[in-house]
Amino acid sequence: MVETTETIWIEMPDGVRLAARLWRPEGVEGPVPTILEYIPYRRRDRTRLRDESMHPRFAEAGYAALRVDMRGTGDSGGIMHGEYLEQEIQDGCDVIAWIRAQDWSDGQVGMFGKSWGAYSSYQIAARRPEGLKAIAPVMGTDDRWSECIHFSGGCLMTDNFWWGAIMQLFMAQPPDPEIVGERWRDMWRARLDAAEFWPAEWLEHQTRDAFWRHGSVCEDYAAIEVPVYIFGGWADAYRNTPFRMAEHARAPVKVMIGPWGHLYPHEGAPGPQVDFPAELIRWWDHWMKGRDTGLMDEPRLRLYLQEAVPPAPIHAHREGVWVEEPCWPSPNIETRRLWLNAGTLGAEAEDGPAMEVRTPTSYGQMAGDNMSFATPGDIPGDARLDGVGALEFRDAVREGPLDILGVPRMTLSIAADKPQAQIAALLVDEAPDGAQTVITRGFANPAHREGPEQALPLTPGKAVEIAIEFHATSYRLPEGHRLMLKLSSGYWPMLWPAPEPVALTLRPGEARLDLPVRRATPDATTPRPLPVPAPAAAPAMTQLRGGSMNREVCYDAMTGRLGSRMMIDGGVFGPVGRIRLDATGTEMGDLSDRLYEIGADPSSARAVMTQEGGFAREGWRPRIETRAEMWSDAETFHLRAVTRCYDGDALFHEKEWSHEVPRNGM
C-alpha cells in the first residue's frame, strides 16, 4: 500500500516554496530512503500520469518518492530565468537537505530523471550534497555545447528555435488555484513579466564559452563521486554521453541503451520495452539498502544491437539482441578504417581527380528530427528521396554481417569556396533493392576546426583538416547490403544553413572513416533477461478530443519555396488530443504548428512556430497563445516572438520580443 500526499511544500533558504508530490510506503516502520525527481514540467497535471507509472512503484518497494516542481514552474513559487542556472542547481541541493531533515527520511537520497531531469541529476551530483547516494540519469548530456538541442559539431540546429518555442509556451503556464489559492493570478503575472525568449539568449553564445561550460559535468568528471546508472536510446539525441561517462567518470557507471526515442524505457518506442522502475529498484536496493541484487556483478554496459530495417516513418519494434561490454572502450570493439576514394570506401587510399559538392537547399527533407519522440516521421526516411545533393561513397557488398557499435569518426581534408561552410555526413545502409536506411549522422562547422571556443573564417580554396564525430550507433549491417557514406554542404531543415551557397572540394584518399566494429563473442555469457513491463492499467483520464497529426513536405512551384510542416493536436509528445485528468478534473490540451521553409538561396531560410495551450476546470480557464519566427541574412539572425495569455476570454497579459543576433561563424 502507498500513502500519497498531493502537495507538500519545501521551503528554500530565501523563503520561496517549491511544490512537490510525495508517495510513501504504508505499514513500514521507521524512516526510509527517498527517490527524487526534480524537473520543471508540472507534477499536478502535465506529467501526472507519467509520474504515476513510476513513483508508486518505488513506494511499494519501500522508498519515499518525491516529485518536485522547479522554482517558477508548476505550483512552485519564484521565477525561472533560464535553464540549468545556478539557482536551480542550488535549489536541488537544498531539496536534498530538506529531505534529510524529515522524520520519514533515513537521510539517503537517490535521484533520477529524463532529459531535464537527467541534466539536474548530473549537475547536482557534481555538487556532492550530503546524503545523495546514487543517480540514474535518462537521456541527458554531460556536455551542453556538443550534445544538446542547440549545436551539433558546431552547426546551429533548428531545434534551438523549435525547443525554445516550446519552452515559450511551457514557461507561460500558471499555477493551479486549487493549490496556491487566490494569489495564482499574481504569481502568473510575475512569471509572464519576467519571461524572456530563450532561443535568442542561446544564440548569443555561438562558441563553447562559459555559458555552455556551466552545467556541463564533462568539465570535471571527478566531481561526480556517486554511482551512476545511465539510460539512453538509439533514436534519442543524447547517444554519446553514455560512452563518454563510461570512459571518463571515476565513480561506478552502468549503461543501458535500448532502441528507444526520447521516452522512459518502460514506455519506450520502438520496442522492446524494459520495466524501468523494476531496474531502478534493483539499483537503489544495491546502493541504499545494501542488498546484493547482482546488478553490479554484471558487465558495465548493456546495449541493444539493432538489426537492419527498411526505412519507414515509424518503427513499433526493432529486432535485435542485447549485448554486454565489460567497460568502455571495450576490448570487443576494433576500428575498421575506410578511405573515401572516387565513389568508393576502400581499405587503401587511392589518388584521383578532385570531387566537389554544392548541396541545394532542398537536401535534407528526409532527415526527420534530431530527437525522436516516437511520432510518425520523426526518424529519417529513405535517404534516396533527398535526391541529388551529396557526394556518395560505397563499400563492397557485404559477404557477411558487420556489427557497428560505438562512435564512428571521420577525418577529412576539405576546401570551400566561401569563408563559411558546414558539412553533414550520413552513414547509410543500402539494401539490395536500393532502399537507404540512415544508420547515423555527424556534422561539422569548419570555422571550429581549431576548437569550439573560437570561430575562424575559411580562406576560400585553401584545404583544412576537419574532424567529424558521428552520433553513437548500434547496427548490424547484413550480408548482401552495402555500407554507404554521404557528404553534403547543407542539411536543411535540421541544420540552419550557411549564409550563402557553398561548394566543398576534397580529393580521393584524403579522407578516412573510422568505424567501431564489434567482433563476435561466442564465449560471452548470455545476458540476464530484462524485466518486461506489466500491461499498463488504463490511465486515469478521460479522452475529450482525439488527437491528430500531419507532417508533410510541399514545394511551391510558383515561388520556388520548399516547406516542411508539422501540425500536432497534442503538443510535443504526440497527438494526444485533449484530455481530462480524472483525479483533479483538470482539462488540458495543446495545438502546435511548426513550419520550416526555404528557397534556393540559403538566406531565405525561415522558421515559424505557433502554439495554443491551456487548462480548464470550473472557475479556471487560462489559455496561452504563442508565435515565434526566425530568419537570417548574411550577417544577422532575426527573431520575433509574442505570447498572449487569457484568463477565460479576457486578455490577461501580452509580451513581445524582437532580437537581432550577429552571426559568428554560423
Long-range contacts (C-beta under 8 A, 24 or more apart in sequence): 1-25, 1-26, 1-27, 2-26, 2-56, 2-59, 2-60, 3-59, 4-56, 7-44, 7-75, 7-179, 8-66, 10-68, 10-94, 10-95, 10-98, 11-98, 12-71, 12-78, 12-91, 12-94, 13-94, 16-71, 16-76, 16-77, 16-78, 17-76, 17-77, 18-68, 18-69, 18-70, 18-71, 18-76, 18-77, 18-91, 18-95, 19-43, 19-44, 19-68, 19-69, 19-74, 19-75, 19-76, 19-179, 20-66, 20-67, 20-68, 20-69, 21-51, 21-55, 21-66, 21-67, 22-64, 22-65, 22-66, 22-67, 23-55, 23-56, 23-58, 23-59, 23-64, 23-65, 23-66, 24-59, 24-64, 24-65, 24-104, 25-59, 25-60, 25-61, 25-62, 25-63, 25-64, 28-62, 30-106, 31-102, 31-103, 31-104, 31-105, 31-106, 31-107, 32-62, 32-63, 32-64, 32-104, 32-105, 32-106, 33-63, 33-64, 33-105, 33-106, 33-108, 33-109, 33-110, 33-133, 33-284, 33-288, 33-289, 34-63, 34-64, 34-65, 34-66, 34-99, 34-105, 34-108, 34-109, 34-110, 35-63, 35-64, 35-65, 35-66, 35-109, 35-110, 35-111, 35-112, 35-280, 35-284, 36-66, 36-68, 36-95, 36-96, 36-99, 36-109, 36-110, 36-111, 36-112, 37-65, 37-66, 37-67, 37-68, 37-111, 37-112, 37-113, 37-117, 38-68, 38-70, 38-92, 38-95, 38-111, 38-113, 38-117, 38-120, 38-124, 39-67, 39-68, 39-69, 39-70, 39-113, 39-115, 39-116, 39-117, 39-120, 40-69, 40-70, 40-72, 40-73, 40-74, 40-80, 40-116, 40-170, 41-73, 41-74, 41-116, 41-170, 42-69, 42-73, 42-74, 42-173, 43-67, 43-68, 43-69, 43-74, 44-69, 44-74, 44-75, 44-176, 44-179, 44-584, 44-586, 45-176, 45-581, 45-584, 45-586, 45-588, 45-615, 46-588, 48-581, 48-583, 48-584, 49-539, 49-540, 49-541, 49-581, 50-264, 50-267, 52-540, 53-264, 53-266, 53-267, 53-277, 53-536, 54-264, 54-266, 54-276, 54-277, 57-277, 57-278, 57-281, 58-277, 58-280, 58-281, 58-284, 61-281, 61-284, 61-285, 62-289, 63-110, 63-284, 63-288, 64-99, 64-104, 64-105, 66-95, 66-99, 68-95, 72-171, 72-191, 73-170, 73-171, 73-173, 74-175, 74-176, 75-175, 75-176, 75-179, 75-180, 76-175, 77-187, 79-190, 79-191, 79-194, 80-171, 80-191, 81-194, 81-196, 82-196, 82-198, 82-201, 83-116, 83-119, 83-167, 83-198, 84-119, 84-120, 84-123, 84-144, 84-214, 84-215, 86-214, 88-120, 89-120, 89-123, 89-124, 89-127, 89-215, 92-120, 92-123, 92-124, 92-129, 93-124, 93-127, 93-129, 96-124, 96-129, 96-130, 96-131, 96-132, 97-129, 97-130, 97-131, 99-131, 100-130, 100-131, 107-131, 108-133, 108-288, 109-133, 110-134, 110-135, 110-136, 110-283, 110-284, 110-287, 110-288, 111-135, 111-136, 112-136, 112-137, 112-138, 112-280, 113-137, 113-138, 113-140, 114-138, 114-139, 114-140, 114-262, 114-263, 114-264, 115-139, 115-140, 115-262, 116-140, 118-238, 119-144, 119-215, 122-217, 122-224, 123-215, 123-217, 125-217, 125-223, 125-224, 125-225, 125-226, 125-228, 126-217, 126-220, 126-223, 126-224, 127-223, 128-223, 128-225, 128-226, 132-226, 133-226, 133-227, 133-287, 133-288, 134-226, 134-227, 134-228, 134-229, 134-283, 134-284, 134-287, 134-288, 135-226, 135-227, 135-228, 135-229, 136-228, 136-229, 136-230, 136-231, 136-280, 136-283, 137-228, 137-230, 137-231, 138-230, 138-231, 138-232, 138-264, 138-265, 138-276, 139-231, 139-232, 139-233, 139-236, 139-237, 139-238, 139-262, 140-238, 140-241, 141-216, 141-238, 141-241, 142-216, 142-217, 142-218, 142-221, 142-241, 142-244, 142-245, 143-216, 143-218, 143-241, 143-244, 144-212, 144-213, 144-214, 144-215, 144-216, 145-208, 145-212, 145-213, 145-216, 145-452, 146-208, 146-240, 146-452, 147-237, 147-238, 147-240, 147-241, 148-237, 149-237, 149-370, 149-371, 150-202, 151-206, 152-370, 152-443, 152-495, 153-423, 153-442, 153-443, 153-444, 153-445, 153-448, 153-468, 153-469, 154-443, 154-444, 154-445, 154-447, 154-448, 154-452, 154-665, 155-422, 155-443, 155-444, 155-445, 155-495, 155-496, 155-666, 156-203, 156-206, 156-495, 156-496, 156-666, 157-370, 157-494, 157-495, 157-496, 158-493, 158-494, 158-495, 158-496, 158-596, 158-607, 159-369, 159-370, 159-371, 160-199, 160-202, 160-203, 161-199, 161-607, 161-609, 161-628, 161-630, 161-639, 162-594, 162-607, 162-609, 164-197, 164-198, 164-199, 164-202, 164-628, 165-199, 165-594, 165-609, 165-611, 165-626, 165-628, 165-641, 166-571, 166-572, 166-592, 166-609, 166-611, 167-198, 168-195, 168-197, 168-198, 168-611, 168-626, 168-628, 168-641, 168-643, 169-590, 169-611, 169-613, 169-624, 169-626, 169-643, 171-195, 172-624, 172-626, 172-643, 172-645, 173-613, 173-615, 173-622, 173-624, 174-615, 174-622, 174-645, 176-586, 176-615, 176-620, 177-619, 177-620, 178-584, 178-617, 178-620, 185-647, 185-652, 188-622, 188-645, 188-652, 188-653, 189-652, 189-653, 192-643, 192-645, 192-653, 192-655, 193-653, 193-655, 195-643, 195-655, 196-657, 197-628, 197-639, 197-641, 197-657, 197-659, 199-628, 199-630, 199-639, 200-639, 200-657, 200-659, 200-661, 203-637, 203-639, 203-659, 203-661, 204-661, 206-455, 206-663, 206-664, 206-665, 206-666, 207-448, 207-452, 207-453, 207-454, 207-455, 207-664, 207-665, 208-451, 208-452, 208-453, 209-453, 218-244, 218-248, 221-245, 221-248, 221-249, 221-250, 222-250, 224-249, 224-250, 224-251, 225-250, 225-251, 226-251, 227-251, 227-252, 227-253, 227-254, 227-287, 228-252, 228-253, 228-254, 229-253, 229-254, 229-255, 229-256, 229-280, 229-283, 230-254, 230-255, 230-256, 231-255, 231-256, 231-257, 231-258, 231-265, 231-276, 232-256, 232-257, 232-258, 233-257, 233-258, 233-259, 233-260, 233-261, 233-262, 233-263, 233-265, 233-268, 233-372, 234-258, 234-259, 234-260, 234-304, 234-306, 234-473, 234-474, 235-259, 235-260, 235-261, 235-262, 235-270, 235-372, 235-374, 235-379, 236-260, 236-261, 236-262, 236-371, 236-372, 237-262, 237-370, 237-371, 237-471, 239-471, 239-472, 239-473, 240-407, 240-469, 240-471, 240-472, 242-301, 242-472, 243-328, 243-406, 243-407, 243-472, 246-300, 246-301, 246-327, 246-328, 247-328, 247-329, 252-296, 253-300, 254-283, 254-295, 254-296, 254-300, 254-301, 254-302, 255-300, 255-301, 255-302, 255-303, 255-328, 256-301, 256-302, 256-303, 257-301, 257-302, 257-303, 257-304, 257-472, 257-474, 258-304, 259-304, 259-306, 259-315, 259-318, 259-320, 260-374, 261-371, 261-372, 261-373, 261-374, 261-378, 261-379, 262-371, 262-372, 262-373, 262-374, 263-373, 263-374, 266-533, 268-374, 269-315, 269-316, 269-374, 270-314, 270-315, 270-316, 270-317, 270-318, 270-374, 271-316, 271-317, 271-318, 272-317, 272-318, 272-532, 273-532, 273-533, 274-530, 274-531, 274-532, 274-533, 275-530, 275-531, 275-532, 275-533, 275-534, 276-533, 278-531, 279-530, 279-531, 294-528, 298-324, 298-527, 298-528, 299-324, 299-325, 299-326, 300-325, 300-326, 300-327, 300-328, 301-325, 301-326, 301-327, 301-328, 301-330, 302-527, 302-530, 303-405, 303-474, 304-474, 305-403, 305-405, 305-474, 305-475, 305-476, 305-518, 306-474, 306-475, 306-476, 307-476, 307-478, 308-429, 308-431, 308-437, 308-475, 308-476, 308-477, 308-478, 308-481, 309-437, 310-431, 310-435, 310-437, 311-380, 311-381, 311-382, 311-383, 311-435, 311-436, 311-437, 311-438, 312-379, 313-376, 313-377, 313-379, 313-381, 314-374, 314-375, 314-376, 314-377, 314-378, 314-379, 315-379, 320-474, 320-476, 322-527, 322-530, 323-405, 323-518, 323-521, 323-524, 323-527, 324-524, 324-525, 324-527, 330-518, 332-518, 332-519, 332-521, 333-405, 333-406, 333-516, 333-517, 333-518, 333-519, 334-516, 334-517, 334-519, 335-514, 335-515, 335-516, 335-517, 336-514, 336-515, 336-517, 337-512, 337-513, 337-514, 337-515, 338-395, 338-483, 338-512, 338-513, 338-515, 339-508, 339-509, 339-511, 339-512, 339-513, 340-393, 340-412, 340-485, 340-487, 340-506, 340-508, 340-509, 340-510, 340-511, 340-512, 340-513, 341-393, 341-508, 341-509, 342-508, 343-392, 343-393, 343-394, 344-393, 344-394, 344-395, 345-393, 345-394, 345-395, 345-483, 345-484, 345-485, 345-513, 346-395, 349-508, 349-509, 349-510, 349-512, 350-508, 350-509, 351-507, 351-508, 351-509, 352-507, 352-508, 352-509, 353-507, 353-508, 354-505, 354-506, 354-507, 355-391, 355-505, 355-506, 355-507, 355-508, 356-503, 356-504, 356-505, 357-389, 357-390, 357-391, 357-487, 357-488, 357-489, 357-503, 357-504, 358-489, 358-501, 358-502, 358-503, 358-504, 359-389, 359-390, 359-424, 359-488, 359-489, 359-490, 359-491, 360-388, 360-389, 360-490, 360-600, 361-490, 361-492, 361-497, 361-562, 361-598, 361-599, 361-600, 361-601, 361-602, 361-604, 361-605, 362-386, 362-387, 362-389, 362-492, 362-555, 362-562, 362-598, 363-387, 363-388, 363-389, 363-390, 363-488, 363-490, 363-491, 363-492, 364-389, 364-424, 364-488, 364-490, 364-491, 364-492, 364-493, 364-494, 364-495, 365-492, 365-493, 365-553, 365-562, 365-564, 367-491, 367-493, 367-494, 369-494, 370-494, 373-572, 373-573, 373-574, 374-574, 375-549, 375-568, 375-574, 375-575, 376-549, 376-551, 377-551, 377-566, 380-437, 380-438, 380-441, 382-435, 382-436, 382-437, 383-426, 383-428, 383-436, 383-437, 383-438, 383-486, 384-434, 384-435, 384-436, 389-488, 389-490, 390-424, 390-426, 390-486, 390-487, 390-488, 391-486, 391-487, 391-488, 391-506, 392-484, 392-485, 392-486, 393-484, 393-485, 393-486, 393-487, 394-430, 394-482, 394-483, 394-484, 394-485, 395-482, 395-483, 395-484, 396-482, 397-480, 397-481, 397-482, 398-477, 398-478, 398-479, 398-480, 398-481, 398-482, 398-483, 399-479, 400-479, 401-476, 401-477, 401-478, 401-479, 402-476, 402-477, 402-483, 402-517, 403-475, 403-476, 403-477, 403-517, 403-518, 403-519, 404-439, 404-473, 404-474, 404-475, 404-476, 404-477, 404-515, 404-516, 404-517, 404-518, 405-473, 405-474, 405-475, 405-516, 405-517, 405-518, 406-472, 406-473, 406-516, 406-518, 407-469, 407-470, 407-471, 407-472, 407-473, 407-516, 408-440, 408-442, 408-470, 408-473, 408-513, 408-514, 408-515, 408-516, 409-442, 409-467, 409-468, 409-469, 409-470, 409-513, 409-514, 410-442, 410-467, 410-468, 410-470, 410-511, 410-512, 410-513, 410-514, 411-465, 411-466, 411-467, 411-468, 411-511, 411-512, 411-514, 412-465, 412-466, 412-468, 412-506, 412-510, 412-511, 412-512, 413-463, 413-464, 413-465, 413-466, 413-506, 413-507, 413-510, 413-511, 414-446, 414-463, 414-464, 414-466, 414-504, 414-505, 414-506, 414-511, 415-460, 415-461, 415-462, 415-463, 415-464, 415-504, 415-505, 415-506, 416-446, 416-458, 416-460, 416-489, 416-502, 416-503, 416-504, 416-505, 417-460, 417-461, 417-502, 417-503, 417-505, 418-458, 418-460, 418-498, 418-500, 418-501, 418-502, 418-503, 419-457, 419-458, 419-459, 419-460, 420-447, 420-457, 420-458, 420-498, 420-499, 420-500, 420-502, 420-665, 420-666, 421-445, 421-446, 421-447, 421-458, 421-489, 421-498, 421-502, 421-504, 422-446, 422-489, 422-490, 422-491, 422-495, 422-497, 422-498, 422-502, 423-466, 423-468, 423-487, 423-488, 423-489, 423-504, 424-486, 424-487, 424-488, 424-489, 424-490, 424-491, 424-494, 424-495, 425-468, 425-470, 425-485, 425-486, 425-487, 426-485, 426-486, 426-488, 427-470, 427-473, 427-483, 427-484, 427-485, 427-513, 428-483, 428-484, 428-485, 428-486, 429-475, 429-477, 429-481, 429-482, 429-483, 429-484, 430-481, 430-482, 430-483, 430-484, 431-480, 431-481, 432-480, 432-481, 436-484, 439-473, 439-475, 439-477, 440-470, 440-471, 440-472, 440-473, 440-475, 441-470, 441-471, 442-468, 442-469, 442-470, 442-471, 443-468, 443-491, 443-495, 444-468, 445-665, 445-666, 447-665, 447-666, 448-665, 455-664, 455-665, 455-666, 456-665, 457-665, 463-505, 463-506, 463-510, 483-515, 485-513, 490-602, 492-596, 492-598, 492-602, 492-605, 493-564, 493-596, 493-598, 493-605, 493-607, 496-605, 496-632, 496-666, 497-598, 497-602, 497-605, 498-602, 498-666, 499-602, 499-603, 499-632, 499-633, 499-634, 499-635, 499-663, 500-601, 500-602, 500-603, 500-634, 501-601, 501-602, 540-581, 540-582, 540-583, 541-579, 541-580, 541-581, 541-582, 542-579, 542-580, 542-582, 543-577, 543-578, 543-579, 544-577, 544-578, 544-579, 544-580, 544-587, 544-589, 545-569, 545-577, 545-578, 545-589, 546-577, 547-574, 547-575, 547-576, 547-577, 547-578, 548-575, 548-577, 549-574, 549-575, 559-599, 560-599, 560-600, 561-597, 561-598, 561-599, 561-604, 562-597, 562-598, 562-599, 563-595, 563-596, 563-597, 564-595, 564-596, 564-597, 565-593, 565-594, 565-595, 565-596, 566-592, 566-593, 566-594, 567-591, 567-592, 567-593, 567-594, 568-592, 571-611, 571-613, 584-617, 585-617, 585-618, 586-615, 586-616, 586-617, 587-615, 587-616, 587-617, 588-613, 588-614, 588-615, 588-616, 589-613, 589-614, 603-632, 603-633, 603-634, 605-631, 605-632, 606-630, 606-631, 607-631, 614-646, 621-647, 621-648, 622-646, 622-647, 622-652, 632-663, 634-663, 635-662, 635-663, 636-660, 636-661, 636-662, 636-663, 637-661, 637-662, 637-663, 637-666
